[in-house]
Amino acid sequence: MAKKQTKKNVVLMQGNEAIARGALAAGVNFFAGYPITPSTEVAEILSVELPKIGGTFIQMEDEIASIAAIIGGSLAGAKSMTATSGPGFSLMQEGIGFAKITETPCVVVNVMRGGPSTGLPTKPSQADIMQARWGNHGDAPAIVLYPNSVLESYELSIRAVNLAEKYRTCVILLSDEVLGHMRETVEIPEIDNNKIIERIKPTIPPEWYKHYPETAKYRSPMASFGDGYRYHVTGLTHDAKGFPTNRADEAEIQNARLKKKITYHLDDLIQVEDYEMDDARIAVFAAGITSRAAKEAVRSARRKSRKVGMLRPLTIWPFPDEVIRERFKNVKAVVVPELNEGQMLGELKRVLGNKIKYYPIQKTSGELITPDEISAAIKEVRK
Amino acid sequence: MKIPQKRIHKFLRHGKKFPHVWCPGCSNGIVLGAIIRAVDELGYEKDDMAMVSGIGCSSRMPVYVDFNTLHTLHGRAIPFATGIKMVKPRMNVCVVTGDGDSSAIGGNHLIHAARRNIDLTVIVINNNIYGMTGGQYSPTTPTGAIATTTRYGNLDPVFDICKLAEGAGATFVARTTAYHAVEAQSIIKQAFEHKGFSIVEVVSACPVIYGRLNKQGSPSDMMRDMKKRGIPVAAYNKLPEEEKADKYPRGILVNIKKPEYTQRYAELIQSLQPEKGDE
């Protein structure tokens, strides 16, 4: 629990608690989950806080039930969230696909731990970068965010809920074991209600209502169950009204919609931290907990007047292709530290091709990558 | 027969949903009719009705009715329905599921929803087979029966879904058959009225797949079989053991009162609110 300090709103807070607090600030009023290390604090805190504000917490029988329950809750009108880690995230994939095709807003928090399988439950990992994007069967883009501090866990938790409601999809908020469990002093910003996004409700009569209408910006109003708009929701490919269809033209429209509502809004979705990249000849590309070490290494290189910068995606998916192309124009080499076997490295190579040199640092032992290791790689590049 | 037809049409969706996907002789339509008539008799608003299903033949039902309808993932209708009920307890939430959907892939969810005693009405249409995928054996396929994955006869013992639900803590458990359509309607109505987890197993017929594989005759032969084997529970209990073997009890098997889950959660919320003037 957060300890009050002298300054107003300044608290010592854990990463997982920040996610829970962010969810509450964003208006989450339904949480269904299943215990799994290292994510349990999110559920524990929300089980205490939600009933106080008239919200609902339920511990389900497994992760499959948890994702199902939050989708049901969302259809009934709630802002919904669940939190899990590797094995539970795998179990949730079918439900995540269902949330995507039915365009039902919800947030899945995945506090990453070592894998595969039960793996290293109490150690950090970044090996679900690809699962977060490609985990469900079938093509459907994902919105995936990944903070690197306790304060940012709070902020991106709010943002995840906002984006889920705005784009009617399942948003995945990544964290990792260290980020989730570490404590930092944070000044919690005042909640600005103008920055909390509410679902657009239909203003047309029920008989005109289409659950998946064609709209210019691929964003559409959504009625809740019980609102008087009786509609059908199915995981089958459906027409604009939500009824199953086998017609190629209708299937094409709906599948394109899932894609376009992401690609049309890249400017809104993509967030990166650009640290000392303006004149950088060497870049470090890192996300989440690893970027903390990366920044330290960049800082230390800058002290020696080396032209080194860091680019950090806060939005992992959609991948920030254009930003990378733009910011890497004068970069000769990139150091890519990550707690996996090159999941982001592959994406960078896809974007930048062989124009630059790559220096991967990969660890899957459950240990973090240190600033020294990154500094050593930077030194290696300069040779 | 004119009047019930009109009642049904008030609740069916029009347009391209029909013709429906069910085979000739299938019991699903009878169960749909029973549900609709029960809802009509109770005077529930369509807006307050949610029908949730999983995957399978019976799970195609929601698309045809003018409720808030949700056709979900295989086995997962109950947790989806749980989410709706927790968020909007005032809604009448009904789950339509099959034997495989509810007791194989979804067995875990069935027992835990029963344990919580959450106010859902689960209607299990038990046709003893996976019909939609072409006739593979389910947990209720009789031992020895033929399915497309038990060509040599089914080795598995069967689940008694009613006993399973009772053991898990369901507070309303009933069995009826598609033959006893009027009874089915009355039981489904009582299940809706029951405050807590209710489950109704409707023994049904799949003449096109199960019936054909097991030489059960025509759809009407299969209906006659339900009439012969489904015995009112009081009479069934009096039968000597050897006569019970090929019969099953029907009617309301469990009907008890226990605190309902969403009600208890509402009380919890209430208890956590600061007293008025208690600043």
Interface residues (C-beta under 8 A of the other chain):
Chain A: N29 F30 A32 P51 K52 G54 T56 I58 M60 E61 D62 I64 A65 S66 A68 A69 I70 I71 G72 G73 S74 L75 A76 G77 A78 S80 E94 G95 F98 S224 F225 G226 D227 G228 R230 Y231 H232 V233 T234 G235 L236 F243 P244
Chain B: R13 G15 K16 K17 K46 D47 D48 A50 V52 P62 V63 D66 F67 N68 T69 L70 H71 T72 L73 R76 I78 P79 F80 A81 T82 G83 I84 M86 V87 K88 R90 M91 N108 H109 H112 Y265 L268 I269 L272 Q273
